[in-house]
Amino acid sequence: MNSKHQYVELNDGHFIPRLGFGTYKLQEVPNSKTTEATEIAIEAGYHHIDCAYVYQVEEEVGLAIRRKIIDGTVKREDIFYTSKLWSTFHRPELVQSCLERSLRKLHFDYVDLYLIHLPISMKAMEKCKDAGLAKSIGVSNFNRRQLEMILNKPGLRYKPVCNQVECHVYHNQRKLLDFCKSKDIVLVAFGALGTQREKRWVDPSSPVLLDDPVLGTLAKKHKRSPALIALRYQLQRGVVVLAQSLKESEIKENIQVFDFQLTDEDMIELDGLNRNFRYLLIKSMVNHPNYPFADEY
Ligand code: NAP
């Protein structure tokens, strides 16, 4: 993951690695699994680690990163670490304290990217960047209207560098991606592999993304797995992509996303799979005025 083409420049001059390691896991899985998997990921070459206050594994992820720093595999500055502000800390005076709690768990001085996990205002986030506690700030799960509200806010000092949203072949976010590109905001895809289906809020009758026959045919054609086709699709559209796994074989496989290329015809075929289907609906937020998924995009 060291060569420049594996990074995307953010609108504040920092660089984000194009493949990130996702650390959300089900609560019944022991937290030590996350330490183990994160260490495997760093050894395999992932430099971008996506986490959040609410995942409740920042201590374990921090431990894995520190171990890999101590054994000389990486330096702190090689790692791009993302954390996210949880919704119970939205009051401006609480924002920095949520980040500081994350930093204490991680034993870090700063995070590389701090995201608003679910839509709210940006002002208190700017202070975290000013204080040097977050190198970059961005948002997650924002729709176009919510992004525009932030971008048009009088006195905005830092544009969000990214918008992290659910994005995969069944919901390719074409319109939101075009909008983000026009505003120099990087789209970061989560759920690119069809998410962890055991999550309690994922409808068990939802389609299994990696069983899609088109992914299967392209996987055969390129002698890769459907997972790699799904990840590669995102990279070739200029999207930064996250991939979660606790299995060594999958963690090592997913980083092969840089080793092959899809053709223009393959990309058109994959575009054709879009059906605006979401795995993550955040039903508990449906009646909230900031619910992001009621708009078309
Ligand atoms: P995901 O990356 O779409 O999918 C993970 C699933 O894919 C795992 O259950 C894993 O299954 C399977 N998988 C991984 N590599 C594979 C391979 N090579 N072959 C076959 N199967 C493979 O899931 P996600 O966790 O929902 O999203 C990724 C990350 O995005 C999260 O961990 C988190 O960091 C972030 N996220 C952010 C938000 C937000 O609101 N901002 C929301 C959701 C997620 P097994 O390991 O069980 O085989």
Boltz pocket constraint, residues with backbone or C-beta under 6 A from the ligand:
constraints:
  - pocket:
      binder: B
      contacts: [[A, 21], [A, 22], [A, 23], [A, 24], [A, 25], [A, 50], [A, 51], [A, 117], [A, 140], [A, 141], [A, 164], [A, 165], [A, 189], [A, 190], [A, 191], [A, 192], [A, 193], [A, 194], [A, 195], [A, 196], [A, 197], [A, 210], [A, 225], [A, 227], [A, 228], [A, 242], [A, 243], [A, 244], [A, 245], [A, 246], [A, 247], [A, 249], [A, 250], [A, 251], [A, 253], [A, 254], [A, 280]]
      max_distance: 6.0
